């Protein structure tokens, strides 16, 4: 299983970025905590519009199964859902803490976006 976690840094101990589309980095790892890839999301961080959709496409192209983030808007959520990616929202702490919550079955999966467009 591939897990994407929005992050402020490139390490498993980095703080999570609460934003999805405009997160600084997206850390992609396996359920054991091995980092498979760190995506620099600066092109979406500074985008005028469409950041969530582009970030969703980015992780869908990498065959991610689960996204862990703080907030996910409607356009990104629709794109993620269409790609079959489960979205765990209202996550905080470090990348490692988010992964631990997922592995313990404590992650809250969303059935709808948890913020409005252009949050």
Secondary structure by P-SEA (a helix, b strand, c coil): cbbbbbccccccccccccccccccbbbbbccccccccccccccccccccaaaaaaaaaaaaacccccccccccaaaaaaaaaacccccccccccaaaaaaaaaaccbbbbccccccccc
